[in-house]
Amino acid sequence: MSNPESAVIRIDNENHVFPVRVGTQGDLGIDIGSLRASTKCVTYDDGLANTAACESAVTFIDGEKGILRYRGYPIDQLAESSTFIETAYLIIYGELPTRQQMSAFSQKVLRNANVHESMRHLFEGFPNSSPPMAILSALLNSLGCYYPEMASNNRERDLQTFDEAAALLLSKVRTIAAMSYRMKHGRPFIYPRRDLGYSQNFLHMMFTEPYHEYYPHDDVTKALDLIFLLHADHEQNCSTSTVRMVASGGANLFASVSAGVSALWGPLHGGANMQVMDMLEEIRHDGDNGSRFIEQAKDGKRRLMGFGHRVYKNYDPRAKILKEACTRVLKTLGAEDDPLLEIAHVLEEKAIHDPYFIERKLYPNVDFYSGIILRAIGIPQDMYTVIFAIGRMPGWIAHWKEVAENPKSKIQRPRQIYTGHTERNYQTMRERSNGAAPDHTLEPHA
Ligand code: CMC
């Protein structure tokens, strides 16, 4: 299609002309901002699959070609040469850092690794069985109570403290995550160390025991750092859109990313990495290499978890990178015979050659191989989505910043097509109950 400057919508034989917005990569969006005023119609787009809710300069995806770029840089180049923290800087500030900027940023992240000592007591209030995602969401929001000067719900003021708040969140999300794991397993909290990098510090807080320091293999640290980096942003996905939605009302950064964690939790989004492992275990138990599971997926009875994507209609480039990393790290750890990896390979082969998956363009997504790596590293399954959340933090922060810095940003307030009752009159309880005497046990205030 050429680049049209306008689009026409014809309603009741009348043409209505709307401008077309063009992105830097040729994305075309019909700006229907004045549609309702001129026609009384709104657009209806189930799942917002065809709606650009904003303009954004953070991440570009071409789902047909399997392209993903953060701030213009191809994901495979970043995966090859960058680190999570450098990529986080890129995502948040728009440019790769100079040596000086990188050093200042890393120092700020490091300085912020500890949580306020009294936050430990918040963990005591949770039952041991609490899902770590629930704890993470609650504690990220509560961070705003510890740093009220950064959580004023006044955009101008919150932007003044943004640099500190961003570094603080990037750093503490990892500490809180590790603490939630330690609490669940009845182990003492481990303080972060000053001399460790981002991902190694996380592994240290997870696995060090009193009098027994945990030193991960370099390949393990690199694999975890890569997982964080590959999750760092993914434009307007469910959780990021949630962060932007909350931010659009003027809420502070802590409240906004806490909502992002809740949105991420669901099995169709970040929770899929846990479900993939359940699926692979189930297939192992069945012993049929996934044939039954695939048939059930084709019958619409269940979904092949870690497969399919709203935007990618080709192989998810993150899955490609993780598949290679998976083989590498499992070899390092002597776990290359992990039966779940074998099952994943067989399942993928079966699915990508099956007409059902071919017709619907369903390929492995980022969640398909990440769980196998995390399992090999020793991270328990209920932490997988938490790992996703740590990785996604730079993206959420960058999108909050885009919303807060835009003087024209509007509160997000979609419309609906109402399908409920038309107007009707209130009836008293006696009328609704066909004249029966009131039951005071059910309605103490009636
Ligand atoms: N297994 C079997 N069939 C599927 C799957 C799947 N994983 N995904 C989509 N389909 C089918 C679906 O049944 C539908 O078939 P039909 O046209 O016959 O009704 C068709 O493909 C289109 O599916 P959809 O639900 O309209 O697609 P969507 O864009 O709304 O959903 C998705 C995207 C990711 C939610 C979906 O593919 C899915 O449920 N995948 C499994 C969960 C998963 O792995 N989620 C992680 C996503 S990537 C990481 C992230 O962003 O969180």
Residues whose N, C-alpha, C, O or C-beta is under 5 A from the ligand:
A	BS01	CMC	N237 P267 L268 H269 G270 A272 A297 R302 R303 L304 M305 G306 F307 G308 H309 R310 R360 N365 V366 D367
